[in-house]
């Protein structure tokens, strides 16, 4: 099966979050299942630099205002098609935000262009290539099903994956005439949303299949608490909605071979983590200590629940814990963590920003990782934690609930606990989870068994890739078993 994955980012070419990790990992994960996947991304400067030896496979005389071309090649281990449209994508820094930290005002046009290019490819614009499936990720690719449905020439089936329903690609109705979309999309109501336009709503309404990145999140987004206004539509289309849990690249994230670690280790040599723990203390200026090192690697936002942590840091330190933080986000949350570091020198270390290599060292050296999200479609950080023996402390929502088993006394006795799970996502519940984690850390035999159990968990893409391949096959009217018997 030929599948074109359509996304605003893909690791290692361009990354702002977990979406890029998923898009970058899927092609290799799907290859053993008879799926050939190419990735369509905007031609940001980093992408075009990585595709310097690529070849032009199609040209547009007028691509939303100026000339553009499609450039195909191999980059970052991916088969990539990039949209080389400098007037839309040749901008430095974050792919979504300008230097002022605000959305680029023409984002509607930039990501309509991404969807439109996918549609044009599905019409056969690239000689010798016509995908069977268009797999569209988040709102930036949400218009793909609308172009495929209402504009002529596409026979591809469409899948929309919701990585975070909070981001919906909402714009004023005045942009409709610039979308190059047949007016039937407007007449049918497929794109209208509270008097404006929502790219994501169009995708959810028109896709042949909708997936989310965990089974629990697939249920949650059909409720008023988590559906962000789209729960009614998703309830109507419930038979098309499935939750397929994300995995991680277990080659990229492997403590036995990770070059970012001072000392590699495995589940059977977990004592060797101590060298990484010492390196982490040095990197963040922590005083050596016997208590657990808690960590945060995250966007510092309300969604992630990280406004709840700073008020509990004094208690965490008083109980013998220490904390390292790597991330950026809302200014007042950044300031709150910085203030905690000033109050507790040697106990709390904070680095504002993101550093991929350092994130690996944190997973390999910290004792526990805090993920108190108010909602979390899947989450990858807890999967990295399991893989590295860094105990996840998570709220019971979305993919966190699907991947971490709470180490209550019954679970400890049964030998199944892999982390600390708390509910509801409140400051009081988080404080109790921190207290429980410190108590578990004081029981070394129990703690080390939890670490080893987590490290042996299957957090790979294997099972989920098989589910995606089955979904693609069902849309095309056959199964992979049918293919293998031919």
C-alpha positions as CSV (number, residue, x, y, z in Angstrom):
1,X,0.0,0.0,0.0
2,X,1.2,3.5,-0.9
3,X,0.5,6.0,1.9
4,X,1.3,9.7,1.9
5,X,1.7,11.0,5.5
6,X,0.9,14.7,5.6
7,X,2.2,16.7,8.5
8,X,3.5,20.1,9.6
9,X,6.6,18.5,11.1
10,X,8.6,15.3,11.1
11,X,11.6,14.3,13.2
12,X,14.5,14.6,12.6
13,X,13.9,17.3,9.9
14,X,11.8,19.7,12.0
15,X,10.4,19.2,15.5
16,X,8.5,21.3,18.1
17,X,6.8,18.4,19.9
18,X,5.7,14.8,20.0
19,X,3.8,15.0,16.6
20,X,7.2,15.1,14.9
21,X,8.4,12.0,16.7
22,X,5.3,10.1,15.6
23,X,5.4,11.2,12.0
24,X,9.1,10.4,11.8
25,X,8.8,6.9,13.4
26,X,5.7,5.6,11.5
27,X,7.3,4.9,8.0
28,X,9.9,2.5,9.4
29,X,7.4,0.9,11.7
30,X,4.9,0.3,8.9
31,X,7.4,-1.0,6.4
32,X,7.3,-4.6,7.7
33,X,3.5,-4.6,7.3
34,X,3.5,-4.0,3.5
35,X,3.1,-0.2,3.7
36,X,5.3,2.2,1.8
37,X,5.0,5.6,3.4
38,X,6.3,8.9,2.1
39,X,6.1,12.1,4.2
40,X,4.9,15.4,2.8
41,X,6.1,18.4,4.8
42,X,6.4,22.2,4.2
43,X,9.7,23.3,2.8
44,X,11.0,25.1,5.9
45,X,14.7,26.1,5.7
46,X,15.9,23.1,7.7
47,X,13.9,20.7,5.5
48,X,15.2,22.2,2.3
49,X,18.8,22.1,3.6
50,X,18.4,18.4,4.4
51,X,17.0,17.8,0.9
52,X,19.8,19.7,-0.9
53,X,20.3,16.7,-3.2
54,X,16.6,16.2,-3.8
55,X,15.0,16.4,-7.2
56,X,12.0,18.5,-8.4
57,X,9.1,16.2,-9.2
58,X,6.4,18.9,-9.9
59,X,6.1,22.6,-10.3
60,X,3.2,25.0,-9.6
61,X,3.0,28.3,-11.5
62,X,0.7,29.8,-8.9
63,X,0.8,28.1,-5.4
64,X,-1.2,30.5,-3.2
65,X,0.4,33.6,-4.8
66,X,3.7,32.6,-6.2
67,X,5.6,29.8,-7.9
68,X,6.5,26.6,-6.0
69,X,7.7,23.2,-6.6
70,X,7.7,19.7,-5.0
71,X,11.1,18.3,-4.2
72,X,11.5,14.6,-3.4
73,X,14.4,12.8,-1.8
74,X,15.8,10.8,1.1
75,X,16.5,12.8,4.3
76,X,16.8,11.9,7.9
77,X,15.9,8.3,7.2
78,X,12.6,9.3,5.5
79,X,11.3,9.4,2.0
80,X,10.3,13.0,1.9
81,X,8.4,15.3,-0.4
82,X,8.8,18.9,0.5
83,X,6.8,21.9,-0.7
84,X,9.4,24.4,-1.8
85,X,7.4,27.6,-1.5
86,X,9.7,30.3,-0.1
87,X,6.9,32.9,0.2
88,X,5.1,30.6,2.6
89,X,7.7,28.5,4.4
90,X,11.2,30.1,4.1
91,X,11.1,31.7,7.6
92,X,13.5,31.2,10.5
93,X,12.6,29.7,13.9
94,X,9.4,28.1,14.9
95,X,7.3,26.7,12.0
96,X,4.1,28.2,13.4
97,X,5.1,31.4,15.2
98,X,6.7,34.7,14.2
99,X,9.5,36.4,16.0
100,X,6.9,38.1,18.3
101,X,5.8,34.6,19.5
102,X,2.4,34.9,17.8
103,X,0.9,32.8,15.0
104,X,2.0,33.9,11.5
105,X,-1.1,35.8,10.2
106,X,-1.0,33.7,7.0
107,X,-1.0,30.3,8.7
108,X,-4.4,29.6,7.1
109,X,-2.7,29.9,3.7
110,X,0.5,28.1,4.7
111,X,-1.3,25.0,5.9
112,X,-4.1,25.1,3.3
113,X,-1.1,24.9,1.0
114,X,0.1,21.7,2.7
115,X,-3.3,20.1,2.4
116,X,-3.7,21.3,-1.2
117,X,-0.3,19.9,-2.2
118,X,-1.4,16.5,-0.8
119,X,-4.5,16.6,-2.8
120,X,-2.6,17.5,-6.0
121,X,-0.2,14.6,-5.4
122,X,-3.2,12.2,-4.9
123,X,-4.4,13.3,-8.4
124,X,-1.2,11.9,-9.9
125,X,0.9,15.1,-10.2
126,X,4.1,13.2,-9.6
127,X,4.9,10.8,-12.4
128,X,4.7,7.2,-11.3
129,X,3.3,8.0,-7.9
130,X,-0.3,8.0,-6.8
131,X,-0.9,7.2,-3.1
132,X,-3.8,4.9,-2.0
133,X,-4.1,6.6,1.4
134,X,-3.6,10.2,2.6
135,X,-2.8,10.0,6.3
136,X,-3.4,13.5,7.7
137,X,-2.0,14.7,11.0
138,X,-3.7,17.4,13.1
139,X,-5.4,20.6,11.9
140,X,-2.5,21.6,9.6
141,X,-3.5,18.8,7.3
142,X,-7.2,18.9,8.1
143,X,-8.3,20.2,4.7
144,X,-7.0,17.2,2.9
145,X,-10.3,15.3,3.1
146,X,-12.2,18.4,2.0
147,X,-10.0,18.8,-1.2
148,X,-10.2,15.0,-1.9
149,X,-14.0,15.1,-1.4
150,X,-15.1,18.3,-3.1
151,X,-12.4,19.0,-5.7
152,X,-12.1,16.7,-8.7
153,X,-9.6,13.9,-9.5
154,X,-8.6,12.3,-6.2
155,X,-9.4,8.6,-5.5
156,X,-7.3,8.3,-2.3
157,X,-8.9,7.3,1.0
158,X,-8.2,9.7,3.9
159,X,-7.3,9.1,7.5
160,X,-7.1,12.0,10.0
161,X,-5.2,11.5,13.2
162,X,-6.0,13.8,16.1
163,X,-2.9,14.4,18.2
164,X,-4.5,17.2,20.2
165,X,-8.0,18.3,19.6
166,X,-7.4,21.6,21.5
167,X,-5.7,22.9,18.3
168,X,-8.4,23.2,15.6
169,X,-7.1,25.6,12.9
170,X,-9.9,28.1,13.4
171,X,-10.0,31.1,11.1
172,X,-12.5,33.7,9.9
173,X,-14.9,33.0,7.1
174,X,-13.2,35.7,5.0
175,X,-10.3,33.3,4.1
176,X,-12.6,30.8,2.3
177,X,-12.2,32.3,-1.1
178,X,-8.5,31.9,-0.9
179,X,-8.6,28.2,-0.1
180,X,-9.1,26.9,-3.7
181,X,-11.8,24.7,-2.3
182,X,-15.0,23.9,-4.2
183,X,-18.0,25.9,-2.9
184,X,-19.8,22.6,-2.1
185,X,-17.6,22.5,1.0
186,X,-19.3,25.7,2.2
187,X,-22.8,24.7,1.1
188,X,-22.6,21.4,2.9
189,X,-21.4,22.9,6.1
190,X,-18.3,20.7,6.2
191,X,-15.9,23.5,6.9
192,X,-18.1,26.0,8.8
193,X,-17.5,26.3,12.5
194,X,-19.4,28.8,14.7
195,X,-19.5,31.3,11.8
196,X,-15.9,30.8,10.8
197,X,-13.8,28.0,9.5
198,X,-12.1,25.0,11.2
199,X,-9.6,23.0,9.3
200,X,-9.8,20.2,11.9
201,X,-13.6,20.1,11.8
202,X,-13.5,19.6,8.1
203,X,-11.1,16.7,8.5
204,X,-13.1,15.0,11.2
205,X,-16.3,15.3,9.3
206,X,-15.0,14.2,5.9
207,X,-12.2,11.7,6.5
208,X,-12.9,8.0,5.8
209,X,-11.4,7.2,9.2
210,X,-10.5,9.2,12.3
211,X,-7.9,8.0,14.7
212,X,-6.6,9.4,18.0
213,X,-3.3,8.5,19.7
214,X,-4.7,6.4,22.6
215,X,-7.9,4.4,23.3
216,X,-8.8,6.5,26.3
217,X,-8.4,9.7,24.4
218,X,-10.7,8.3,21.7
219,X,-13.4,8.0,24.3
220,X,-12.6,11.3,26.1
221,X,-12.9,13.5,23.0
222,X,-16.5,12.3,22.5
223,X,-17.4,13.9,25.9
224,X,-18.0,17.6,26.7
225,X,-15.1,17.7,29.1
226,X,-12.5,16.9,26.5
227,X,-14.1,17.3,23.0
228,X,-13.4,21.1,22.8
229,X,-16.7,21.7,21.0
230,X,-16.3,18.9,18.5
231,X,-17.7,16.1,20.7
232,X,-21.1,16.1,19.0
233,X,-19.5,15.6,15.6
234,X,-17.4,12.8,16.9
235,X,-20.3,11.1,18.6
236,X,-22.1,11.2,15.2
237,X,-19.1,9.6,13.6
238,X,-18.3,7.2,16.4
239,X,-18.1,4.2,14.1
240,X,-15.2,5.8,12.2
241,X,-13.2,6.8,15.4
242,X,-10.5,4.5,16.7
243,X,-7.7,5.0,19.3
244,X,-4.3,3.6,18.3
245,X,-1.7,4.1,20.9
246,X,1.5,5.8,19.9
247,X,4.8,4.0,20.2
248,X,8.4,5.3,20.3
249,X,11.4,4.7,18.2
250,X,13.2,2.1,20.4
251,X,16.4,2.4,18.4
252,X,16.6,6.2,19.0
253,X,15.5,5.7,22.6
254,X,17.6,2.8,23.8
255,X,19.5,3.1,27.1
256,X,21.8,0.3,26.1
257,X,23.2,2.3,23.1
258,X,22.2,5.9,23.7
259,X,25.3,8.2,23.1
260,X,23.7,11.0,25.2
261,X,24.2,8.9,28.3
262,X,27.4,8.9,30.3
263,X,27.0,5.2,31.0
264,X,24.7,2.9,28.9
265,X,22.7,0.2,30.8
266,X,20.0,-2.4,30.5
267,X,17.3,-3.7,32.8
268,X,19.7,-6.3,34.0
269,X,22.5,-3.7,34.7
270,X,20.3,-1.0,36.0
271,X,22.8,-0.2,38.8
272,X,24.9,1.5,36.1
273,X,22.3,4.3,35.9
274,X,24.1,5.8,38.9
275,X,26.7,7.3,36.6
276,X,24.0,9.1,34.7
277,X,22.4,10.3,37.9
278,X,25.7,11.8,39.0
279,X,26.2,13.5,35.6
280,X,22.7,14.9,35.9
281,X,23.4,16.3,39.3
282,X,26.5,18.0,37.9
283,X,24.7,19.4,34.9
284,X,21.9,21.0,36.9
285,X,24.1,22.0,39.9
286,X,22.4,19.7,42.3
287,X,24.0,18.7,45.6
288,X,24.6,14.9,45.8
289,X,21.8,13.3,47.9
290,X,20.0,10.2,48.8
291,X,16.5,11.3,48.0
292,X,14.9,10.8,44.6
293,X,15.5,13.2,41.7
294,X,12.2,14.2,40.1
295,X,12.3,15.6,36.6
296,X,10.1,17.5,34.1
297,X,10.7,17.5,30.4
298,X,7.8,19.3,28.9
299,X,6.1,22.4,27.5
300,X,5.4,24.4,30.6
301,X,1.7,25.0,30.1
302,X,-1.7,24.7,31.8
303,X,-2.6,21.6,29.6
304,X,0.5,19.8,31.0
305,X,-0.6,20.7,34.6
306,X,2.7,22.3,35.3
307,X,1.2,25.3,36.9
308,X,0.3,22.9,39.8
309,X,3.9,21.9,40.5
310,X,5.7,25.1,41.6
311,X,3.5,25.5,44.7
312,X,4.4,21.9,45.8
313,X,8.2,22.2,45.3
314,X,8.9,23.4,48.8
315,X,7.2,20.3,50.2
316,X,9.0,18.1,47.6
317,X,12.4,19.4,48.9
318,X,11.3,19.2,52.5
319,X,10.6,15.5,52.0
320,X,14.1,14.9,50.7
321,X,13.4,15.2,47.0
322,X,15.2,17.2,44.3
323,X,13.9,18.5,41.0
324,X,15.3,19.2,37.5
325,X,13.2,21.0,34.9
326,X,13.8,21.2,31.1
327,X,11.2,23.1,29.1
328,X,9.6,26.3,28.1
329,X,6.1,27.7,27.8
330,X,3.9,30.2,29.6
331,X,6.1,33.0,31.1
332,X,4.6,32.9,34.5
333,X,5.1,29.2,34.9
334,X,8.7,29.6,33.7
335,X,9.1,32.4,36.3
336,X,7.6,30.2,39.0
337,X,10.1,27.4,38.4
338,X,13.0,29.9,38.2
339,X,11.9,31.3,41.6
340,X,11.9,27.8,43.1
341,X,15.5,27.3,41.9
342,X,16.5,30.5,43.6
343,X,14.8,29.4,46.8
344,X,16.4,26.0,46.7
345,X,20.0,26.2,45.3
346,X,21.5,22.7,45.0
347,X,18.0,21.1,45.2
348,X,16.2,22.5,42.2
349,X,17.7,23.0,38.8
350,X,15.9,24.7,35.9
351,X,16.9,25.1,32.2
352,X,14.4,27.1,30.1
353,X,14.4,25.8,26.5
354,X,14.8,22.5,24.9
355,X,17.8,20.2,24.3
356,X,17.2,16.8,22.8
357,X,20.4,15.3,24.1
358,X,19.8,16.6,27.6
359,X,16.3,15.2,27.5
360,X,17.9,11.7,27.0
361,X,20.3,12.3,30.0
362,X,17.4,13.3,32.2
363,X,15.5,10.1,31.4
364,X,18.7,8.1,32.0
365,X,19.6,9.8,35.2
366,X,16.5,11.0,37.0
367,X,14.6,8.7,39.3
368,X,11.1,9.8,38.4
369,X,9.4,12.0,35.7
370,X,6.4,14.2,36.6
371,X,3.6,14.4,34.0
372,X,0.5,15.9,35.7
373,X,-1.4,16.7,32.6
374,X,-5.0,17.9,32.7
375,X,-5.5,16.2,29.3
376,X,-3.0,14.1,27.4
377,X,-3.9,12.5,24.0
378,X,-1.1,10.0,24.3
379,X,2.1,11.4,25.6
380,X,5.5,10.1,24.7
381,X,7.5,11.3,27.7
382,X,6.1,8.5,30.0
383,X,7.0,5.9,27.3
384,X,10.6,7.3,27.3
385,X,10.5,7.1,31.1
386,X,9.4,3.4,31.1
387,X,12.1,2.6,28.6
388,X,14.8,4.3,30.7
389,X,13.8,3.1,34.2
390,X,12.7,6.7,35.1
391,X,9.4,6.1,37.0
392,X,6.5,8.0,35.5
393,X,4.3,9.9,37.9
394,X,1.2,10.7,35.8
395,X,-2.4,11.9,36.0
396,X,-5.1,9.3,34.9
397,X,-6.0,10.8,31.6
398,X,-5.7,9.9,27.9
399,X,-2.6,7.9,26.9
400,X,-1.1,8.2,30.4
401,X,-3.9,6.1,31.8
402,X,-3.4,3.5,29.0
403,X,0.4,3.1,29.4
404,X,1.2,3.4,33.1
405,X,0.1,0.9,35.8
406,X,-0.3,2.4,39.3
407,X,2.0,0.8,41.9
408,X,-0.6,0.6,44.6
409,X,-0.1,-2.2,47.1
410,X,-2.2,-4.7,45.2
411,X,-0.2,-4.0,42.0
412,X,3.1,-4.3,43.9
413,X,1.9,-7.6,45.3
414,X,0.9,-8.8,41.9
415,X,4.1,-7.6,40.3
416,X,2.5,-5.3,37.7
417,X,3.0,-1.7,38.8
418,X,5.1,0.5,36.6
419,X,4.5,4.0,37.9
420,X,2.4,6.3,40.1
421,X,-1.0,7.3,38.7
422,X,-3.2,9.9,40.4
423,X,-6.6,11.4,39.9
424,X,-8.1,14.0,39.6
425,X,-5.5,16.3,38.0
426,X,-5.3,18.7,41.0
427,X,-2.6,20.2,43.1
428,X,-3.7,18.2,46.1
429,X,-3.6,14.9,44.2
430,X,-0.2,15.7,42.7
431,X,1.2,16.4,46.2
432,X,-0.1,13.0,47.3
433,X,1.5,11.4,44.3
434,X,4.8,13.0,45.1
435,X,4.6,11.8,48.6
436,X,3.8,8.2,47.5
437,X,6.7,8.3,45.0
438,X,9.1,9.3,47.7
439,X,7.8,6.5,49.9
440,X,8.2,3.9,47.1
441,X,11.7,5.2,46.5
442,X,12.5,4.4,50.1
443,X,11.8,0.7,49.3
444,X,14.7,-0.1,47.0
445,X,13.6,-3.7,46.2
446,X,10.1,-2.5,45.1
447,X,11.6,0.5,43.2
448,X,14.1,-1.5,41.3
449,X,11.5,-4.1,40.3
450,X,9.2,-1.2,39.0
451,X,12.1,0.1,37.0
452,X,13.0,-3.2,35.4
453,X,9.3,-3.9,34.7
454,X,8.9,-0.6,32.9
455,X,12.1,-1.2,30.9
456,X,10.7,-4.5,29.7
457,X,7.4,-3.0,28.7
458,X,6.6,-3.0,25.0
459,X,6.6,0.7,24.1
460,X,7.5,0.1,20.5
461,X,5.4,0.8,17.4
462,X,5.0,-3.0,16.6
463,X,1.4,-3.5,17.6
464,X,0.2,-0.1,16.7
465,X,1.8,-0.2,13.3
466,X,-0.1,-3.4,12.6
467,X,-3.3,-1.7,13.6
468,X,-2.6,1.2,11.2
469,X,-1.8,-1.3,8.4
470,X,-5.1,-3.1,9.1
471,X,-7.0,0.2,9.0
472,X,-5.5,1.2,5.7
473,X,-6.3,-2.3,4.3
474,X,-9.9,-2.1,5.5
475,X,-10.4,1.3,3.7
476,X,-9.1,-0.2,0.5
477,X,-11.4,-3.2,0.9
478,X,-8.8,-5.8,1.6
479,X,-6.6,-7.1,4.4
480,X,-2.9,-7.6,4.7
481,X,-3.5,-11.4,4.9
482,X,-5.2,-11.1,1.5
483,X,-2.1,-9.5,0.1
484,X,0.2,-12.2,1.6
485,X,-1.9,-14.9,-0.1
486,X,-1.6,-13.4,-3.6
